Amino acid sequence: MKRNILIIGAGGVGHVVAHKCAQNNDVLGDIHIASRTKAKGEAIIASVHAKGSLKTGGRLLAHELDALDIEQTANLIRQTNSAIVINVGSAFLNMAVLSACLATGAAYIDTAIHEDPRKVCETPPWYGNYEWKRLAECAGAGVTAILGAGFDPGVVNAYARLAQDEYFDRIDSIDIVDINAGDHGRYFATNFDPEINFREFTGQVWSWQQGRWTSNRMFEVSKEWDLPVVGRRTAYLTGHDEIHSLSKHLGVPNVRFWMGFGERYITVFNVLKNLGLLSEQPVRTAEGQEVIPLKVVKAVLPDPSSLAPDYAGKTCIGDVVKGMKDGKPREVFIYNVADHAEAFAEVGSQAISYTAGVPAAAAALLIAKGDWDVRKMVNVEELAPRPFLALLDRMGLPARIRDADGDRPLSFGAEPVRAPRRSEAPVPAPAA
């Protein structure tokens, strides 16, 4: 069994991962949190103790780390005797942290695809530009690397694999729909790192349609979805990580990602973009200072972790899957509903961070126990989905399914624990 966890990143998702690992430290062992600013890790540790998340005695320590420094990261892995590294820092860190894991033999988990800060919306498939180039290296070293083990990517990949394994003979389309029907009370803010958030939407929107890559502009294609709990919502065709692996591994001709946005978000985003304030390229001010506009915007926006105390409402994220079963057309929606206030009550987080962080901790547990310790690089849909989804059911992200037979919870043979309560009443549209 692999024990001792190094969490890299002390933002909103890292906060949730630390709490969930602490709730399971009887299996995972010592927990270490590394960030460029040690004080951020110490604040998370204080929160873990305040919430009573630590299950048993064990070390819970913070460390200062420049995770782009491969040798420094490798040394910290060795010093902490960490067998599993959960990388929830910036997506710019992935390749460096993976290199440190290859150097030490530690298992690697991340929640988003690698990005080069100098490039936006590269040629698909995005995993092929970075991570997949190291498939042979991971296999040769016997290092487990689980890519995209958040919610989307991550849980939605497992939903897709479950649908293929158990509900369809042939899948014709997978539409991943991500709706945040919550309201944080701020005029404008992003739910995770503004720099990464905006970069997703400033370039081309890539989707997999009719077995080929298709490009659109952001906010060019929209569709209204009628979803459980959150009701009718407009979502926009958007490029996203999981399209790039699902299109390869599941052999489905159509894979698309749809995200909901309020009118205020779209308006502010378009103004910022049209003014050039979302550019990652440096500019020089009249005073001779060189600045990157996108980083300036990030600096003036609220820290996403600061939104949690005032967040109300719910998220609904899942896969609309269409295809054939026993010679007849079939459609299912496999999904989760999470509540912002309940996530805050449990771990001091908003639901966006909660839905991304819980799966990463679950992946660590599956590696520790051996179920997912595959000693090679994989995306989540390449792994057996039921152990993952059963664990999420018990850790607070239960799955439901809606099909011709109605809407019901998916059963995995165990009663959920620490699962958020869910109201079935529709919630109002967010202000932004």
N, C-alpha and C positions, 0 to 999 in steps of 0.2 A: 504493500500500500504506500502511495506517495503521500508525504506529509510536509507541512510548512508552506505557507503561501506568501508570495511577494506581490502586492498590489501596486502597480505603477500608475499614478494619477490620483489626485485628491480633489477632483471636481465633484459635481453632483452624482455622476454614475459611480465614481470611486467610493463616495460616501455610502451608497446603497450596498455595493459589493462588500465593503468592510463590515457593515451590519450583518449581512446575510452569512458571510464567512464566520463571523463571531458567533452567530446562532448555531453554527455547525462546527465549532472548533474542537469538539470531541473527536471528529473525524479528520479535520483539516490541520490540526496542530497550531503552531505559532503563526501569527499573522503580522506581517510587516507592510507598512504603507510608505511608499517612496514618492516624493514630489520635489520639484525644483525649490519649493518653499516648505521647509519642515513644519512650520507653524500650521499649515493647512492639514497636514497629516495628524498633528497633535489635536487640532480641533475636532477631527473625525473621531479620534480615540475618545475624547471627552464625551462626544455624543453617544458613542457605543456604550460607555459606562453609564451615562445618564439614563439611557433607554433600557438598561439592563439586558442588552443583547448578548453579552458574553455568556455562553452556555456553561463552560467549565473553566477552571484555572488554566492559565497559559499566557504566553507572552503576546503583547499587542503593542508594537513599537513603531515610531515614525522615523523616517530617514530623509536626509536631503540628497537629491540625485539629479544629475543632468543625464537623462535617459538617452540622449543622442550620443553620449560617450559610451561606446560599446564595452570597453574594458572596465570602466567604472561600474557599469551595470552588471557585468559578469562577476566582478569582485563582490558586489553587494549580494548577488545570488549565492555565491560561495559562503560569504560571511554569515548570512542568515540561514544557511543550509536549506534554502527554499527549493522544493521539488516541483512547484507549479508557479508560474508567473502569469498574473492576470493583467493585461495591458489595457487600461482604460484611460490612458493619457491621450494627447492629441494624435490624430491619425497620421501626423508627420513622423511619429516615433516608431511605427510598426517594424520597419526593416531593421532598425538599429536594435530594438528589443529582441526581435527574432534572432538576430546574429548572436546576441549575448546568451540566449537560450541554447542555441546550437553549440556554443563554446563550452557550456556547462552541463548540458544534458537535461536541463529543466524543461518541463512541458510548458507550452505557450498557448495562451487564449487571448483573443482580442474581440472587439465588438463592431469594428468598422474596417473598411478597406483602406490600404495605405494611400496616402496622398503625397505628391511632391509639391511643396509650397510654391514652386515656380510655375506650376501647370494647373489648369482647370479643365475638367471634363475631357480627359484623354480618350484616345481611341479605344473602343471596347474590344474584347471583354477586359474590364479594369483589373480583375485579379491577374490576368495574363501579363500585365505590365510590370508587376512586382512579385506578389506572393507566389504565384504558380511557377515562377522561374526557379523557385527553391524547393520544389516538390522532391526531386531526386536527392537533394542535400539532406532534407529531413528524414527521408526513408533510409538513406545510407547511414545516418547517425542514430537512427532509432528514436528520434525526438518527436513526441506528439505535439502537433500544432493544430488547434481548432480555430478556424477562421470565422469571424462574424458570429460570435455566440452571444449576441444581445437579443433584442426582440425582432427588429427588422433592420438588418439581417439577423437571423438566428431562429427564434421561435417560429416565424412565418415559414422558414425553410423546413422546419420539422413538420409543420402543418401540411405543407405541400407533399412531403414524403409520405406522411400518414395517409393523405388522400390517395396517392398513387398506390400504396400498398394495400389499402383496405376498402376503398370506396369506388374505385374506377377500374375498368379494363383498359380504357384509353382516355387520357386527358387532352382536351383541345385547347384549354386556356386556363391560366392562373392570373387573377387580378388581385394584387395585394392592396388593401385599402387601409389607410392610416388616418383616423380622425381623432383630433384632440378637441373635445367639446367643453374643455375647461376654460376658466377665466381667472387670470392672475391679478386683475385690477390695475395693471400698469398700462400706460398709453401704448407703449411698444416695447417688446422684449422678445428674445429668442429662448427656447426651452433648453437648449444646450449650447455649447461653445459657438458664439456668433460667427466667428471666422469660418468654422467648418460648415455651419448652417447655411450661410450665404453662398459659399463656394458651390454647394450642391445645385444652386438654382441660377447661377450667373452664366453658365455655358449652355451647350446643347442638352436637350432632354433625350436620352437614349432609351428605347424600349425594344423588346424582341417580338416582332410580329411577322407572321407567316414564314417563320424560320429564318429571319434575317434581321439585322440591326436597322432600326428606323429612327430618324432624327426629327425632333420638333423643337419649337421654341418654348420656353417656360411660360405657363399660363395660356398656351395656345389651345390645348385640348382639355375640356372639362366634362364631367359627368355627374349627375345626381344619383346618389346611392341611398337606398332605404335600409337603415341598419338597426339592429337591436339597441335598445336603451337610448342611443343618441338621436334616433329618428332620421329624417331626410337631410342629407348633407351633400354639398357640392365639393367634389375633390378634383384635383388637377393631375394630369399625366406628368409624371416626374421621373427623372433618372434616379436609380438607387442601386445599392450594392448587390442585393440578392438576385436581381435580374441577371447579373453576369455569371453567377454560378448555377442558378436553376436552369438557365437556358442550355448550359453545357451538360449538366448531370442528369436531368430528368427527361430530356428528349421531347419537351412540350413545345409546340410551334408558336404559342403566344404567351409571353410573360410580361406583365405590365405592373407598374407601381403607381398608385394614386394617393395623393396627400391632400388633406383639407386645409384651407387657408381662409381666414376672415378677410373681409374687404379692406380693413385698415392695414393688415399686414401687406396685402398686395400693393396698396397705394404707396405705403412708405418704402417698400422694397423697390418699386419702380422708380420712385423719386431718387433714392440713393444710387441706384444703378445708372440712371440717366445722367446724374451729376458726376459720375465717375468715382463715387465714394466707396464702391464695392470692389475696386481694382486692387489686385495683389501686387501691382507693379509700383515701385517707389516714385514719388514726385518730390520736387524741391520747392519749399516755400519761399516767399519774398525775403525772408530773413536768412535764407541759405540752409535751412534745416531739411534733411531728407527724411520723408515720412512715407509710410505705406498707408494709403487711405483706408483700406479694410481694417487695419489694426487700430486706427484712430476711432473708427465707428465702434469697434469692439470695446475700446476703452471707455466710451461714454455710455454704453448700454448697461442695463442692470446685469449683475452677475446672475446667471441662471439659477444658481443654488439659493439666491435670496428670494426667489419667487414662491418658494414652498409654503411659508406660513399662511399666505393669503389665497392660495390656489383653491378653487372649488370646481366641481364638475367631474366629468369622467372622460376616459379615452375608450375608443373601440378600434381594435386593430385585428385584421385577420385576412384570410384567403378566400376569395370567391373562386371556386373551381368548377369548371364545366367539362363534360365529356360524356362517355358512354359506359354503361354498366349492364351486363346481360342483354345486350342488343338494344337498350333503351337510353334516351338522353337523360342525363342526370346533372343536377347542380347542388353543391353544398357550400355553406359558408362556415368555416372553422375559425373561431375568434376568441378573444379575451376582452373583457371590460375591466378597467382599473379605475380606482377612485382617488383623486388627488388628496382629499382630506384624510382618507384612511391610510394612504401611504405616509403622509406626514405624521399621523398619530403613531404609526408603528416605528418608523425609522427616521423621521424628520426630513422627508424628501417629498418632492412632487412626483406625480405618477409617470412622467416621461422618463425621469432618471430611474424610477423604480422598475419600470418595465424593461429598461436596458440593463440594469445592474443585477437583478435577480437571476436571469438566465446565465450570466457569466459565472456567478457563484455556483449555480447548479452544475454547469459544465465542469467546474473544478472538483465538485464532489464526485461526479461520474468518473473523472480521471483518477481521483484518489482511490476510489473503490475498484478501479480496473475496467469498468464497463466501456469507457471511452478512451482508455489508455492505448491508442491504436499504433503508436510509435511511427507515425507518418503524418503528413499534412492533409487535412480534410476540411471541407465545408460541412455545415451541420446536416444538410440533406443526404450526405453520404453515410450517416450514422443511423442506427436504429432509433426511431423517434419516440417509441413508447416509454423507455426508461427516463428520457429527458422530460417528456410531458407529464409523466406521473410524478416526477420530483417537483416540477413547477407547480403542479396541482397542490402539493403539500406545502410549498414555500410561498404561496400567495398569488400565483398567476394561473388560476384554473381555466381550462379550455372548455368552450361550448361549441355545439354544432347546430346549424339551422339547415333543414332540408325539407323535402316534401312531407316528411313525417312530423314536422314541428321543430321546436327549439328546445334543446336539452343540454345538460352538462355531459361532457365526455367522461366516461368512467374508466379509472385505472386501478380499481381494486383496493383503494385506501381512502380513508376520510381525510380531507384537506385540513392542514393546520396552518395557523397564521394567514389564512386566506382572507382577503378583503371582503367585506359585505358588499352586496350589490343591490341597488334599487332598480326596479324595472321602469320607473317613471322617466319619460323623456326629459332631457335637460335643455335649458335655453342656449341659443347660439352665443358663442364667445364675442366679446367686444372687439378683440383683435386677433 
